[in-house]
Amino acid sequence: MIGSDNANSLTLRADYASRTILLTGDLEPPGMDDLLAGEPIACDVALAPHHGSSRSGQDEFLAWCRPEWVVISAAANEGDAAVTASGNVAARALHTGRSGAVQVTLGAGRFEVRTWRREPW
């Protein structure tokens, strides 16, 4: 175990129906550095590491996985580093503190991202 509990946070890759989702938990350096040292993973949806904090290397992470969507799980006034960084890689950002919970539906020929208010994107 190196670094804080956050640095040792589990990262989960889920592949289904030709789609990929990355769930990074509360990941921050040096664990983030270990992840980024690996082969890049193209994904459809990524959970912003460490709630979108600037301490977790959002620019590098989003350039590494190039998500179509990035979900920032943070209070309305936090996580803006991921929103700013996502502008560099063309990811569409949803912020739970502003949009509510985010639902991703995958299925045969189906890929849908919705907010708690059931707004389709």
N, CA, C and O atoms as a printed pandas DataFrame, in Angstrom:
     atom_number atom_name residue_name chain_id  residue_number  x_coord  y_coord  z_coord
0              1         N          MET        A               1    0.849   -1.182    0.000
1              2        CA          MET        A               1    0.000    0.000    0.000
2              3         C          MET        A               1    0.885    1.233    0.000
3              4         O          MET        A               1    1.699    1.426    0.903
4              5         N          ILE        A               2    0.723    2.056   -1.006
5              6        CA          ILE        A               2    1.509    3.276   -1.134
6              7         C          ILE        A               2    0.547    4.456   -1.148
7              8         O          ILE        A               2   -0.460    4.420   -1.854
8              9         N          GLY        A               3    0.839    5.495   -0.383
9             10        CA          GLY        A               3   -0.002    6.681   -0.374
10            11         C          GLY        A               3   -1.233    6.507    0.491
11            12         O          GLY        A               3   -1.305    5.603    1.324
12            13         N          SER        A               4   -2.195    7.380    0.283
13            14        CA          SER        A               4   -3.423    7.401    1.077
14            15         C          SER        A               4   -4.388    6.303    0.623
15            16         O          SER        A               4   -4.141    5.610   -0.364
16            17         N          ASP        A               5   -5.489    6.159    1.360
17            18        CA          ASP        A               5   -6.542    5.237    0.935
18            19         C          ASP        A               5   -7.029    5.604   -0.467
19            20         O          ASP        A               5   -7.305    4.723   -1.281
20            21         N          ASN        A               6   -7.134    6.905   -0.746
21            22        CA          ASN        A               6   -7.589    7.342   -2.059
22            23         C          ASN        A               6   -6.634    6.903   -3.162
23            24         O          ASN        A               6   -7.073    6.522   -4.247
24            25         N          ALA        A               7   -5.340    6.952   -2.894
25            26        CA          ALA        A               7   -4.343    6.539   -3.886
26            27         C          ALA        A               7   -4.474    5.050   -4.197
27            28         O          ALA        A               7   -4.043    4.601   -5.258
28            29         N          ASN        A               8   -5.052    4.298   -3.299
29            30        CA          ASN        A               8   -5.232    2.861   -3.475
30            31         C          ASN        A               8   -6.665    2.498   -3.851
31            32         O          ASN        A               8   -7.072    1.341   -3.748
32            33         N          SER        A               9   -7.415    3.490   -4.284
33            34        CA          SER        A               9   -8.814    3.285   -4.650
34            35         C          SER        A               9   -8.935    2.336   -5.843
35            36         O          SER        A               9   -8.131    2.385   -6.773
36            37         N          LEU        A              10   -9.924    1.494   -5.801
37            38        CA          LEU        A              10  -10.181    0.534   -6.869
38            39         C          LEU        A              10  -10.664    1.262   -8.118
39            40         O          LEU        A              10  -11.475    2.184   -8.031
40            41         N          THR        A              11  -10.168    0.847   -9.270
41            42        CA          THR        A              11  -10.675    1.330  -10.550
42            43         C          THR        A              11  -11.281    0.138  -11.268
43            44         O          THR        A              11  -10.633   -0.897  -11.422
44            45         N          LEU        A              12  -12.517    0.282  -11.705
45            46        CA          LEU        A              12  -13.245   -0.808  -12.345
46            47         C          LEU        A              12  -13.508   -0.456  -13.802
47            48         O          LEU        A              12  -13.997    0.629  -14.116
48            49         N          ARG        A              13  -13.177   -1.390  -14.681
49            50        CA          ARG        A              13  -13.497   -1.263  -16.109
50            51         C          ARG        A              13  -14.611   -2.256  -16.404
51            52         O          ARG        A              13  -14.472   -3.452  -16.150
52            53         N          ALA        A              14  -15.721   -1.751  -16.943
53            54        CA          ALA        A              14  -16.841   -2.610  -17.311
54            55         C          ALA        A              14  -17.045   -2.530  -18.817
55            56         O          ALA        A              14  -17.254   -1.448  -19.366
56            57         N          ASP        A              15  -16.983   -3.679  -19.481
57            58        CA          ASP        A              15  -17.215   -3.780  -20.917
58            59         C          ASP        A              15  -18.509   -4.546  -21.139
59            60         O          ASP        A              15  -18.690   -5.642  -20.609
60            61         N          TYR        A              16  -19.413   -3.960  -21.929
61            62        CA          TYR        A              16  -20.667   -4.635  -22.236
62            63         C          TYR        A              16  -21.231   -4.050  -23.524
63            64         O          TYR        A              16  -21.213   -2.835  -23.720
64            65         N          ALA        A              17  -21.722   -4.901  -24.385
65            66        CA          ALA        A              17  -22.380   -4.485  -25.626
66            67         C          ALA        A              17  -21.530   -3.485  -26.404
67            68         O          ALA        A              17  -22.037   -2.469  -26.879
68            69         N          SER        A              18  -20.247   -3.774  -26.530
69            70        CA          SER        A              18  -19.294   -2.942  -27.280
70            71         C          SER        A              18  -19.107   -1.550  -26.675
71            72         O          SER        A              18  -18.696   -0.627  -27.378
72            73         N          ARG        A              19  -19.398   -1.389  -25.405
73            74        CA          ARG        A              19  -19.212   -0.117  -24.693
74            75         C          ARG        A              19  -18.306   -0.353  -23.493
75            76         O          ARG        A              19  -18.218   -1.466  -22.976
76            77         N          THR        A              20  -17.632    0.711  -23.057
77            78        CA          THR        A              20  -16.734    0.623  -21.910
78            79         C          THR        A              20  -17.008    1.763  -20.945
79            80         O          THR        A              20  -17.146    2.920  -21.343
80            81         N          ILE        A              21  -17.082    1.411  -19.666
81            82        CA          ILE        A              21  -17.270    2.389  -18.594
82            83         C          ILE        A              21  -16.112    2.221  -17.616
83            84         O          ILE        A              21  -15.759    1.099  -17.253
84            85         N          LEU        A              22  -15.522    3.338  -17.188
85            86        CA          LEU        A              22  -14.469    3.332  -16.173
86            87         C          LEU        A              22  -14.992    3.997  -14.910
87            88         O          LEU        A              22  -15.454    5.137  -14.948
88            89         N          LEU        A              23  -14.920    3.289  -13.798
89            90        CA          LEU        A              23  -15.319    3.816  -12.496
90            91         C          LEU        A              23  -14.055    3.913  -11.650
91            92         O          LEU        A              23  -13.470    2.893  -11.285
92            93         N          THR        A              24  -13.640    5.114  -11.346
93            94        CA          THR        A              24  -12.338    5.338  -10.709
94            95         C          THR        A              24  -12.392    5.530   -9.208
95            96         O          THR        A              24  -11.345    5.641   -8.571
96            97         N          GLY        A              25  -13.556    5.571   -8.632
97            98        CA          GLY        A              25  -13.629    5.796   -7.192
98            99         C          GLY        A              25  -13.003    7.123   -6.803
99           100         O          GLY        A              25  -13.168    8.127   -7.496
100          101         N          ASP        A              26  -12.294    7.119   -5.704
101          102        CA          ASP        A              26  -11.699    8.340   -5.165
102          103         C          ASP        A              26  -10.219    8.449   -5.536
103          104         O          ASP        A              26   -9.445    9.065   -4.804
104          105         N          LEU        A              27   -9.826    7.869   -6.646
105          106        CA          LEU        A              27   -8.434    7.747   -7.065
106          107         C          LEU        A              27   -7.715    9.089   -7.170
107          108         O          LEU        A              27   -8.221   10.046   -7.755
108          109         N          GLU        A              28   -6.526    9.127   -6.586
109          110        CA          GLU        A              28   -5.640   10.289   -6.700
110          111         C          GLU        A              28   -4.193    9.779   -6.677
111          112         O          GLU        A              28   -3.965    8.607   -6.380
112          113         N          PRO        A              29   -3.205   10.645   -6.989
113          114        CA          PRO        A              29   -1.801   10.199   -6.992
114          115         C          PRO        A              29   -1.383    9.668   -5.617
115          116         O          PRO        A              29   -1.891   10.124   -4.592
116          117         N          PRO        A              30   -0.465    8.712   -5.601
117          118        CA          PRO        A              30    0.283    8.132   -6.718
118          119         C          PRO        A              30   -0.447    7.007   -7.441
119          120         O          PRO        A              30    0.067    6.502   -8.439
120          121         N          GLY        A              31   -1.633    6.593   -6.974
121          122        CA          GLY        A              31   -2.386    5.559   -7.666
122          123         C          GLY        A              31   -2.779    5.973   -9.072
123          124         O          GLY        A              31   -2.772    5.154   -9.991
124          125         N          MET        A              32   -3.121    7.239   -9.242
125          126        CA          MET        A              32   -3.463    7.749  -10.571
126          127         C          MET        A              32   -2.271    7.602  -11.512
127          128         O          MET        A              32   -2.436    7.236  -12.676
128          129         N          ASP        A              33   -1.083    7.884  -11.013
129          130        CA          ASP        A              33    0.125    7.754  -11.841
130          131         C          ASP        A              33    0.303    6.320  -12.319
131          132         O          ASP        A              33    0.693    6.088  -13.464
132          133         N          ASP        A              34    0.018    5.356  -11.444
133          134        CA          ASP        A              34    0.113    3.945  -11.820
134          135         C          ASP        A              34   -0.892    3.605  -12.922
135          136         O          ASP        A              34   -0.557    2.893  -13.868
136          137         N          LEU        A              35   -2.119    4.110  -12.803
137          138        CA          LEU        A              35   -3.137    3.861  -13.819
138          139         C          LEU        A              35   -2.700    4.437  -15.162
139          140         O          LEU        A              35   -2.775    3.758  -16.187
140          141         N          LEU        A              36   -2.249    5.672  -15.158
141          142        CA          LEU        A              36   -1.877    6.353  -16.395
142          143         C          LEU        A              36   -0.624    5.770  -17.036
143          144         O          LEU        A              36   -0.376    5.992  -18.221
144          145         N          ALA        A              37    0.167    5.028  -16.268
145          146        CA          ALA        A              37    1.364    4.386  -16.818
146          147         C          ALA        A              37    0.997    3.174  -17.669
147          148         O          ALA        A              37    1.826    2.679  -18.434
148          149         N          GLY        A              38   -0.228    2.698  -17.541
149          150        CA          GLY        A              38   -0.682    1.554  -18.318
150          151         C          GLY        A              38   -1.143    1.964  -19.704
151          152         O          GLY        A              38   -1.196    3.147  -20.040
152          153         N          GLU        A              39   -1.471    0.967  -20.491
153          154        CA          GLU        A              39   -1.985    1.193  -21.841
154          155         C          GLU        A              39   -3.281    2.002  -21.762
155          156         O          GLU        A              39   -4.157    1.669  -20.963
156          157         N          PRO        A              40   -3.426    3.059  -22.573
157          158        CA          PRO        A              40   -4.675    3.842  -22.548
158          159         C          PRO        A              40   -5.893    2.973  -22.864
159          160         O          PRO        A              40   -5.812    2.008  -23.624
160          161         N          ILE        A              41   -7.006    3.338  -22.268
161          162        CA          ILE        A              41   -8.269    2.629  -22.463
162          163         C          ILE        A              41   -9.285    3.631  -23.003
163          164         O          ILE        A              41   -9.653    4.579  -22.310
164          165         N          ALA        A              42   -9.731    3.427  -24.215
165          166        CA          ALA        A              42  -10.795    4.279  -24.750
166          167         C          ALA        A              42  -12.094    3.863  -24.078
167          168         O          ALA        A              42  -12.384    2.672  -23.963
168          169         N          CYS        A              43  -12.874    4.841  -23.635
169          170        CA          CYS        A              43  -14.128    4.493  -22.965
170          171         C          CYS        A              43  -15.252    5.419  -23.396
171          172         O          CYS        A              43  -15.021    6.494  -23.950
172          173         N          ASP        A              44  -16.453    4.984  -23.133
173          174        CA          ASP        A              44  -17.635    5.776  -23.448
174          175         C          ASP        A              44  -18.005    6.699  -22.300
175          176         O          ASP        A              44  -18.397    7.846  -22.513
176          177         N          VAL        A              45  -17.875    6.182  -21.062
177          178        CA          VAL        A              45  -18.211    6.945  -19.861
178          179         C          VAL        A              45  -17.113    6.743  -18.829
179          180         O          VAL        A              45  -16.661    5.619  -18.609
180          181         N          ALA        A              46  -16.686    7.824  -18.200
181          182        CA          ALA        A              46  -15.705    7.742  -17.115
182          183         C          ALA        A              46  -16.212    8.536  -15.921
183          184         O          ALA        A              46  -16.750    9.634  -16.067
184          185         N          LEU        A              47  -16.031    7.967  -14.747
185          186        CA          LEU        A              47  -16.297    8.685  -13.513
186          187         C          LEU        A              47  -15.039    9.481  -13.196
187          188         O          LEU        A              47  -13.963    8.896  -13.072
188          189         N          ALA        A              48  -15.144   10.788  -13.064
189          190        CA          ALA        A              48  -13.981   11.633  -12.794
190          191         C          ALA        A              48  -13.319   11.207  -11.487
191          192         O          ALA        A              48  -13.989   11.113  -10.459
192          193         N          PRO        A              49  -12.017   10.949  -11.514
193          194        CA          PRO        A              49  -11.319   10.549  -10.295
194          195         C          PRO        A              49  -11.395   11.629   -9.214
195          196         O          PRO        A              49  -11.421   12.824   -9.507
196          197         N          HIS        A              50  -11.429   11.184   -7.983
197          198        CA          HIS        A              50  -11.404   12.058   -6.807
198          199         C          HIS        A              50  -12.377   13.230   -6.936
199          200         O          HIS        A              50  -12.030   14.377   -6.653
200          201         N          HIS        A              51  -13.605   12.917   -7.371
201          202        CA          HIS        A              51  -14.696   13.901   -7.450
202          203         C          HIS        A              51  -14.368   15.081   -8.351
203          204         O          HIS        A              51  -14.891   16.176   -8.143
204          205         N          GLY        A              52  -13.513   14.880   -9.349
205          206        CA          GLY        A              52  -13.177   15.954  -10.276
206          207         C          GLY        A              52  -12.180   16.959   -9.738
207          208         O          GLY        A              52  -12.008   18.033  -10.314
208          209         N          SER        A              53  -11.525   16.625   -8.643
209          210        CA          SER        A              53  -10.561   17.524   -8.008
210          211         C          SER        A              53   -9.343   17.772   -8.892
211          212         O          SER        A              53   -8.903   16.882   -9.619
212          213         N          SER        A              54   -8.812   18.971   -8.824
213          214        CA          SER        A              54   -7.600   19.297   -9.581
214          215         C          SER        A              54   -6.398   18.518   -9.060
215          216         O          SER        A              54   -5.405   18.386   -9.776
216          217         N          ARG        A              55   -6.457   17.994   -7.828
217          218        CA          ARG        A              55   -5.344   17.211   -7.261
218          219         C          ARG        A              55   -5.165   15.860   -7.925
219          220         O          ARG        A              55   -4.141   15.207   -7.725
220          221         N          SER        A              56   -6.129   15.431   -8.704
221          222        CA          SER        A              56   -6.061   14.069   -9.229
222          223         C          SER        A              56   -5.663   13.975  -10.693
223          224         O          SER        A              56   -5.755   12.890  -11.267
224          225         N          GLY        A              57   -5.231   15.043  -11.317
225          226        CA          GLY        A              57   -4.737   14.970  -12.693
226          227         C          GLY        A              57   -5.820   14.732  -13.731
227          228         O          GLY        A              57   -5.706   13.824  -14.553
228          229         N          GLN        A              58   -6.876   15.547  -13.699
229          230        CA          GLN        A              58   -8.005   15.370  -14.612
230          231         C          GLN        A              58   -7.591   15.462  -16.084
231          232         O          GLN        A              58   -8.029   14.649  -16.897
232          233         N          ASP        A              59   -6.755   16.443  -16.434
233          234        CA          ASP        A              59   -6.340   16.595  -17.836
234          235         C          ASP        A              59   -5.691   15.320  -18.354
235          236         O          ASP        A              59   -6.030   14.828  -19.429
236          237         N          GLU        A              60   -4.756   14.796  -17.576
237          238        CA          GLU        A              60   -4.033   13.598  -18.002
238          239         C          GLU        A              60   -4.966   12.392  -18.083
239          240         O          GLU        A              60   -4.894   11.610  -19.032
240          241         N          PHE        A              61   -5.838   12.243  -17.089
241          242        CA          PHE        A              61   -6.763   11.115  -17.073
242          243         C          PHE        A              61   -7.688   11.155  -18.282
243          244         O          PHE        A              61   -7.837   10.148  -18.975
244          245         N          LEU        A              62   -8.312   12.301  -18.546
245          246        CA          LEU        A              62   -9.269   12.390  -19.641
246          247         C          LEU        A              62   -8.585   12.261  -21.002
247          248         O          LEU        A              62   -9.189   11.743  -21.941
248          249         N          ALA        A              63   -7.349   12.717  -21.127
249          250        CA          ALA        A              63   -6.592   12.514  -22.363
250          251         C          ALA        A              63   -6.241   11.036  -22.531
251          252         O          ALA        A              63   -6.170   10.536  -23.654
252          253         N          TRP        A              64   -6.021   10.337  -21.416
253          254        CA          TRP        A              64   -5.642    8.927  -21.424
254          255         C          TRP        A              64   -6.793    8.017  -21.863
255          256         O          TRP        A              64   -6.586    7.070  -22.622
256          257         N          CYS        A              65   -8.020    8.311  -21.377
257          258        CA          CYS        A              65   -9.144    7.414  -21.682
258          259         C          CYS        A              65  -10.133    7.982  -22.698
259          260         O          CYS        A              65  -10.971    7.238  -23.207
260          261         N          ARG        A              66  -10.063    9.261  -23.003
261          262        CA          ARG        A              66  -10.866    9.926  -24.027
262          263         C          ARG        A              66  -12.353    9.554  -23.997
263          264         O          ARG        A              66  -12.892    9.059  -24.986
264          265         N          PRO        A              67  -13.012    9.796  -22.855
265          266        CA          PRO        A              67  -14.425    9.403  -22.759
266          267         C          PRO        A              67  -15.346   10.297  -23.586
267          268         O          PRO        A              67  -15.050   11.465  -23.838
268          269         N          GLU        A              68  -16.455    9.722  -23.996
269          270        CA          GLU        A              68  -17.510   10.515  -24.625
270          271         C          GLU        A              68  -18.236   11.322  -23.547
271          272         O          GLU        A              68  -18.651   12.457  -23.784
272          273         N          TRP        A              69  -18.384   10.726  -22.361
273          274        CA          TRP        A              69  -19.043   11.351  -21.214
274          275         C          TRP        A              69  -18.127   11.262  -20.004
275          276         O          TRP        A              69  -17.446   10.253  -19.816
276          277         N          VAL        A              70  -18.102   12.299  -19.186
277          278        CA          VAL        A              70  -17.429   12.238  -17.896
278          279         C          VAL        A              70  -18.451   12.648  -16.839
279          280         O          VAL        A              70  -19.119   13.675  -16.963
280          281         N          VAL        A              71  -18.558   11.828  -15.800
281          282        CA          VAL        A              71  -19.495   12.099  -14.709
282          283         C          VAL        A              71  -18.686   12.555  -13.506
283          284         O          VAL        A              71  -17.768   11.863  -13.065
284          285         N          ILE        A              72  -19.033   13.722  -12.979
285          286        CA          ILE        A              72  -18.370   14.276  -11.806
286          287         C          ILE        A              72  -19.328   14.117  -10.630
287          288         O          ILE        A              72  -20.386   14.745  -10.592
288          289         N          SER        A              73  -18.952   13.280   -9.678
289          290        CA          SER        A              73  -19.770   13.041   -8.496
290          291         C          SER        A              73  -19.253   13.949   -7.387
291          292         O          SER        A              73  -18.324   13.591   -6.663
292          293         N          ALA        A              74  -19.858   15.123   -7.257
293          294        CA          ALA        A              74  -19.382   16.118   -6.290
294          295         C          ALA        A              74  -20.492   17.110   -5.975
295          296         O          ALA        A              74  -21.501   17.182   -6.677
296          297         N          ALA        A              75  -20.285   17.871   -4.905
297          298        CA          ALA        A              75  -21.209   18.942   -4.562
298          299         C          ALA        A              75  -21.219   19.970   -5.697
299          300         O          ALA        A              75  -20.273   20.044   -6.482
300          301         N          ALA        A              76  -22.274   20.746   -5.777
301          302        CA          ALA        A              76  -22.450   21.697   -6.875
302          303         C          ALA        A              76  -21.289   22.676   -7.022
303          304         O          ALA        A              76  -21.007   23.146   -8.124
304          305         N          ASN        A              77  -20.617   22.985   -5.918
305          306        CA          ASN        A              77  -19.525   23.962   -5.974
306          307         C          ASN        A              77  -18.143   23.301   -6.017
307          308         O          ASN        A              77  -17.137   23.974   -5.795
308          309         N          GLU        A              78  -18.079   22.004   -6.297
309          310        CA          GLU        A              78  -16.802   21.291   -6.352
310          311         C          GLU        A              78  -16.683   20.531   -7.665
311          312         O          GLU        A              78  -17.673   20.348   -8.373
312          313         N          GLY        A              79  -15.465   20.086   -7.992
313          314        CA          GLY        A              79  -15.249   19.231   -9.148
314          315         C          GLY        A              79  -15.095   19.934  -10.470
315          316         O          GLY        A              79  -15.137   19.289  -11.518
316          317         N          ASP        A              80  -14.918   21.239  -10.452
317          318        CA          ASP        A              80  -14.828   21.964  -11.713
318          319         C          ASP        A              80  -13.571   21.659  -12.513
319          320         O          ASP        A              80  -13.533   21.960  -13.706
320          321         N          ALA        A              81  -12.535   21.072  -11.908
321          322        CA          ALA        A              81  -11.326   20.713  -12.658
322          323         C          ALA        A              81  -11.677   19.711  -13.751
323          324         O          ALA        A              81  -11.154   19.804  -14.862
324          325         N          ALA        A              82  -12.547   18.762  -13.457
325          326        CA          ALA        A              82  -12.933   17.767  -14.467
326          327         C          ALA        A              82  -13.760   18.407  -15.576
327          328         O          ALA        A              82  -13.625   18.035  -16.741
328          329         N          VAL        A              83  -14.604   19.355  -15.228
329          330        CA          VAL        A              83  -15.407   20.037  -16.239
330          331         C          VAL        A              83  -14.496   20.838  -17.156
331          332         O          VAL        A              83  -14.657   20.800  -18.376
332          333         N          THR        A              84  -13.548   21.557  -16.587
333          334        CA          THR        A              84  -12.595   22.339  -17.373
334          335         C          THR        A              84  -11.744   21.414  -18.236
335          336         O          THR        A              84  -11.554   21.665  -19.426
336          337         N          ALA        A              85  -11.235   20.347  -17.633
337          338        CA          ALA        A              85  -10.371   19.419  -18.363
338          339         C          ALA        A              85  -11.132   18.750  -19.492
339          340         O          ALA        A              85  -10.564   18.516  -20.560
340          341         N          SER        A              86  -12.411   18.436  -19.281
341          342        CA          SER        A              86  -13.154   17.718  -20.313
342          343         C          SER        A              86  -13.276   18.544  -21.581
343          344         O          SER        A              86  -13.481   17.984  -22.658
344          345         N          GLY        A              87  -13.156   19.847  -21.483
345          346        CA          GLY        A              87  -13.184   20.697  -22.671
346          347         C          GLY        A              87  -12.009   20.435  -23.588
347          348         O          GLY        A              87  -12.071   20.742  -24.778
348          349         N          ASN        A              88  -10.936   19.870  -23.053
349          350        CA          ASN        A              88   -9.753   19.580  -23.851
350          351         C          ASN        A              88   -9.874   18.281  -24.632
351          352         O          ASN        A              88   -9.094   18.057  -25.558
352          353         N          VAL        A              89  -10.814   17.425  -24.295
353          354        CA          VAL        A              89  -10.915   16.125  -24.956
354          355         C          VAL        A              89  -12.311   15.852  -25.511
355          356         O          VAL        A              89  -12.619   14.710  -25.850
356          357         N          ALA        A              90  -13.138   16.845  -25.608
357          358        CA          ALA        A              90  -14.464   16.745  -26.205
358          359         C          ALA        A              90  -15.426   15.847  -25.439
359          360         O          ALA        A              90  -16.406   15.378  -26.020
360          361         N          ALA        A              91  -15.183   15.594  -24.163
361          362        CA          ALA        A              91  -16.128   14.822  -23.354
362          363         C          ALA        A              91  -17.294   15.715  -22.949
363          364         O          ALA        A              91  -17.122   16.906  -22.688
364          365         N          ARG        A              92  -18.459   15.131  -22.903
365          366        CA          ARG        A              92  -19.614   15.841  -22.379
366          367         C          ARG        A              92  -19.643   15.574  -20.884
367          368         O          ARG        A              92  -19.541   14.422  -20.461
368          369         N          ALA        A              93  -19.778   16.607  -20.088
369          370        CA          ALA        A              93  -19.695   16.478  -18.634
370          371         C          ALA        A              93  -21.073   16.586  -17.993
371          372         O          ALA        A              93  -21.883   17.441  -18.353
372          373         N          LEU        A              94  -21.317   15.693  -17.030
373          374        CA          LEU        A              94  -22.490   15.768  -16.176
374          375         C          LEU        A              94  -22.004   15.810  -14.743
375          376         O          LEU        A              94  -21.172   14.999  -14.337
376          377         N          HIS        A              95  -22.513   16.739  -13.991
377          378        CA          HIS        A              95  -22.081   16.992  -12.622
378          379         C          HIS        A              95  -23.236   16.658  -11.697
379          380         O          HIS        A              95  -24.275   17.316  -11.758
380          381         N          THR        A              96  -23.086   15.646  -10.833
381          382        CA          THR        A              96  -24.199   15.200   -9.995
382          383         C          THR        A              96  -24.707   16.284   -9.048
383          384         O          THR        A              96  -25.890   16.300   -8.708
384          385         N          GLY        A              97  -23.840   17.180   -8.624
385          386        CA          GLY        A              97  -24.257   18.254   -7.733
386          387         C          GLY        A              97  -25.148   19.269   -8.416
387          388         O          GLY        A              97  -25.828   20.055   -7.756
388          389         N          ARG        A              98  -25.145   19.253   -9.732
389          390        CA          ARG        A              98  -25.963   20.194  -10.501
390          391         C          ARG        A              98  -27.097   19.502  -11.251
391          392         O          ARG        A              98  -28.192   20.051  -11.374
392          393         N          SER        A              99  -26.834   18.295  -11.751
393          394        CA          SER        A              99  -27.822   17.581  -12.567
394          395         C          SER        A              99  -28.532   16.467  -11.827
395          396         O          SER        A              99  -29.510   15.922  -12.339
396          397         N          GLY        A             100  -28.070   16.111  -10.638
397          398        CA          GLY        A             100  -28.622   14.969   -9.922
398          399         C          GLY        A             100  -27.909   13.698  -10.337
399          400         O          GLY        A             100  -26.894   13.742  -11.034
400          401         N          ALA        A             101  -28.440   12.573   -9.909
401          402        CA          ALA        A             101  -27.838   11.275  -10.218
402          403         C          ALA        A             101  -27.815   11.063  -11.728
403          404         O          ALA        A             101  -28.648   11.593  -12.463
404          405         N          VAL        A             102  -26.835   10.271  -12.171
405          406        CA          VAL        A             102  -26.687    9.978  -13.591
406          407         C          VAL        A             102  -26.910    8.489  -13.801
407          408         O          VAL        A             102  -26.354    7.663  -13.076
408          409         N          GLN        A             103  -27.717    8.152  -14.786
409          410        CA          GLN        A             103  -28.011    6.765  -15.118
410          411         C          GLN        A             103  -27.469    6.484  -16.515
411          412         O          GLN        A             103  -27.757    7.217  -17.462
412          413         N          VAL        A             104  -26.677    5.408  -16.637
413          414        CA          VAL        A             104  -26.165    4.962  -17.923
414          415         C          VAL        A             104  -26.799    3.617  -18.219
415          416         O          VAL        A             104  -26.708    2.694  -17.409
416          417         N          THR        A             105  -27.441    3.496  -19.376
417          418        CA          THR        A             105  -28.094    2.260  -19.774
418          419         C          THR        A             105  -27.373    1.693  -20.988
419          420         O          THR        A             105  -27.212    2.371  -22.003
420          421         N          LEU        A             106  -26.946    0.453  -20.873
421          422        CA          LEU        A             106  -26.279   -0.248  -21.965
422          423         C          LEU        A             106  -27.093   -1.481  -22.320
423          424         O          LEU        A             106  -27.643   -2.149  -21.445
424          425         N          GLY        A             107  -27.162   -1.771  -23.596
425          426        CA          GLY        A             107  -27.850   -2.972  -24.026
426          427         C          GLY        A             107  -27.571   -3.214  -25.490
427          428         O          GLY        A             107  -26.834   -2.459  -26.124
428          429         N          ALA        A             108  -28.143   -4.238  -26.015
429          430        CA          ALA        A             108  -27.944   -4.560  -27.425
430          431         C          ALA        A             108  -28.417   -3.382  -28.281
431          432         O          ALA        A             108  -29.615   -3.116  -28.375
432          433         N          GLY        A             109  -27.483   -2.694  -28.891
433          434        CA          GLY        A             109  -27.815   -1.553  -29.733
434          435         C          GLY        A             109  -28.313   -0.337  -28.974
435          436         O          GLY        A             109  -28.860    0.582  -29.584
436          437         N          ARG        A             110  -28.138   -0.306  -27.659
437          438        CA          ARG        A             110  -28.661    0.803  -26.850
438          439         C          ARG        A             110  -27.575    1.378  -25.954
439          440         O          ARG        A             110  -26.878    0.646  -25.252
440          441         N          PHE        A             111  -27.441    2.687  -25.988
441          442        CA          PHE        A             111  -26.522    3.410  -25.111
442          443         C          PHE        A             111  -27.199    4.730  -24.780
443          444         O          PHE        A             111  -27.424    5.560  -25.660
444          445         N          GLU        A             112  -27.520    4.917  -23.511
445          446        CA          GLU        A             112  -28.258    6.104  -23.113
446          447         C          GLU        A             112  -27.705    6.642  -21.799
447          448         O          GLU        A             112  -27.414    5.883  -20.875
448          449         N          VAL        A             113  -27.565    7.959  -21.730
449          450        CA          VAL        A             113  -27.120    8.646  -20.518
450          451         C          VAL        A             113  -28.231    9.603  -20.116
451          452         O          VAL        A             113  -28.670   10.436  -20.909
452          453         N          ARG        A             114  -28.681    9.470  -18.861
453          454        CA          ARG        A             114  -29.773   10.312  -18.358
454          455         C          ARG        A             114  -29.422   10.845  -16.973
455          456         O          ARG        A             114  -28.642   10.239  -16.239
456          457         N          THR        A             115  -30.002   11.970  -16.635
457          458        CA          THR        A             115  -29.874   12.484  -15.284
458          459         C          THR        A             115  -31.053   11.986  -14.452
459          460         O          THR        A             115  -31.998   11.399  -14.979
460          461         N          TRP        A             116  -30.982   12.228  -13.167
461          462        CA          TRP        A             116  -32.047   11.813  -12.247
462          463         C          TRP        A             116  -33.405   12.339  -12.710
463          464         O          TRP        A             116  -34.428   11.677  -12.538
464          465         N          ARG        A             117  -33.404   13.515  -13.288
465          466        CA          ARG        A             117  -34.637   14.119  -13.756
466          467         C          ARG        A             117  -35.100   13.496  -15.068
467          468         O          ARG        A             117  -36.059   13.953  -15.690
468          469         N          ARG        A             118  -34.395   12.439  -15.473
469          470        CA          ARG        A             118  -34.732   11.649  -16.665
470          471         C          ARG        A             118  -34.621   12.465  -17.952
471          472         O          ARG        A             118  -35.366   12.236  -18.905
472          473         N          GLU        A             119  -33.695   13.410  -17.977
473          474        CA          GLU        A             119  -33.465   14.176  -19.191
474          475         C          GLU        A             119  -32.530   13.394  -20.106
475          476         O          GLU        A             119  -31.397   13.116  -19.713
476          477         N          PRO        A             120  -32.958   13.031  -21.303
477          478        CA          PRO        A             120  -32.055   12.321  -22.204
478          479         C          PRO        A             120  -31.001   13.274  -22.771
479          480         O          PRO        A             120  -31.277   14.453  -22.997
480          481         N          TRP        A             121  -29.820   12.766  -22.994
481          482        CA          TRP        A             121  -28.724   13.578  -23.561
482          483         C          TRP        A             121  -28.278   12.977  -24.853
483          484         O          TRP        A             121  -27.368   13.500  -25.496
